[in-house]
Amino acid sequence: MLKVRWPFPKKLFMTAILCLTACSYVKASEGHDELVQLFKDWRAFETPPLANGAPDYSSRRFEMRQKEFLRLRKRLAAFDIESWPVPEQVDWHLVRAEMNGYDFN
């Protein structure tokens, strides 16, 4: 059997791997926290203003809110989700889908 010689102790190697894994997850979580905040901002924005006690879905209102909508979409597009765990990537896609629904209106 071939014996492999490690240039450094195995415990040090395993510790380094665990630290790198944990650090990459922390970065993703921090980005995910920002996504959660964006989602809260999105939901606050998406709640339609009222006109005479009813939700105002008029084209005029959509035009007035377009600039803010584009700002929110730009924030979403700025995320680099490739290194995120899959469940967090799914969250990003769900926010994107909601924004696409608004844009469809």
SULZIHU-V806333 format. One record per residue. N is the residue number from 1. PHI is phi in whole degrees, 0 to 359 (none if undefined). D_CENTER is the distance of its C-alpha to the mean C-alpha in Angstrom with 2 decimals. Layout:
n=N phi=PHI d_center=D_CENTER
n=N phi=PHI d_center=D_CENTER
//
This chain:
n=1 phi=none d_center=48.41
n=2 phi=280 d_center=46.60
n=3 phi=259 d_center=45.51
n=4 phi=268 d_center=42.44
n=5 phi=262 d_center=42.75
n=6 phi=272 d_center=39.66
n=7 phi=287 d_center=39.78
n=8 phi=213 d_center=38.30
n=9 phi=300 d_center=38.34
n=10 phi=300 d_center=36.25
n=11 phi=297 d_center=34.96
n=12 phi=296 d_center=33.65
n=13 phi=299 d_center=31.96
n=14 phi=296 d_center=30.28
n=15 phi=297 d_center=29.21
n=16 phi=297 d_center=27.67
n=17 phi=298 d_center=25.74
n=18 phi=297 d_center=24.46
n=19 phi=295 d_center=23.47
n=20 phi=297 d_center=21.60
n=21 phi=296 d_center=19.73
n=22 phi=296 d_center=18.96
n=23 phi=296 d_center=17.94
n=24 phi=292 d_center=15.45
n=25 phi=290 d_center=13.93
n=26 phi=298 d_center=13.97
n=27 phi=299 d_center=12.10
n=28 phi=296 d_center=9.27
n=29 phi=296 d_center=9.59
n=30 phi=299 d_center=9.75
n=31 phi=296 d_center=6.51
n=32 phi=293 d_center=5.19
n=33 phi=300 d_center=7.73
n=34 phi=294 d_center=6.65
n=35 phi=295 d_center=3.60
n=36 phi=299 d_center=6.76
n=37 phi=295 d_center=8.88
n=38 phi=300 d_center=7.59
n=39 phi=298 d_center=8.17
n=40 phi=296 d_center=11.45
n=41 phi=297 d_center=12.33
n=42 phi=298 d_center=11.82
n=43 phi=297 d_center=14.06
n=44 phi=296 d_center=16.51
n=45 phi=292 d_center=16.75
n=46 phi=291 d_center=17.14
n=47 phi=299 d_center=20.02
n=48 phi=289 d_center=22.92
n=49 phi=294 d_center=25.59
n=50 phi=263 d_center=28.97
n=51 phi=230 d_center=32.08
n=52 phi=57 d_center=35.26
n=53 phi=83 d_center=33.46
n=54 phi=235 d_center=31.44
n=55 phi=303 d_center=27.92
n=56 phi=263 d_center=28.26
n=57 phi=253 d_center=26.86
n=58 phi=290 d_center=29.29
n=59 phi=297 d_center=28.61
n=60 phi=299 d_center=29.65
n=61 phi=294 d_center=26.94
n=62 phi=299 d_center=24.25
n=63 phi=297 d_center=25.70
n=64 phi=294 d_center=25.66
n=65 phi=263 d_center=21.95
n=66 phi=300 d_center=20.95
n=67 phi=299 d_center=20.41
n=68 phi=294 d_center=17.88
n=69 phi=301 d_center=16.09
n=70 phi=295 d_center=16.00
n=71 phi=295 d_center=14.71
n=72 phi=295 d_center=11.65
n=73 phi=296 d_center=11.16
n=74 phi=295 d_center=11.80
n=75 phi=299 d_center=9.12
n=76 phi=296 d_center=6.54
n=77 phi=294 d_center=8.86
n=78 phi=285 d_center=9.01
n=79 phi=287 d_center=6.15
n=80 phi=254 d_center=8.35
n=81 phi=263 d_center=7.12
n=82 phi=302 d_center=10.83
n=83 phi=269 d_center=11.70
n=84 phi=287 d_center=9.22
n=85 phi=299 d_center=11.25
n=86 phi=306 d_center=11.47
n=87 phi=301 d_center=10.63
n=88 phi=286 d_center=7.11
n=89 phi=296 d_center=6.99
n=90 phi=298 d_center=8.69
n=91 phi=303 d_center=6.41
n=92 phi=300 d_center=4.15
n=93 phi=293 d_center=7.85
n=94 phi=293 d_center=9.06
n=95 phi=296 d_center=7.48
n=96 phi=300 d_center=8.83
n=97 phi=297 d_center=11.95
n=98 phi=297 d_center=12.54
n=99 phi=294 d_center=12.49
n=100 phi=296 d_center=14.77
n=101 phi=297 d_center=16.96
n=102 phi=294 d_center=17.48
n=103 phi=297 d_center=18.32
n=104 phi=295 d_center=20.72
n=105 phi=298 d_center=22.65
//
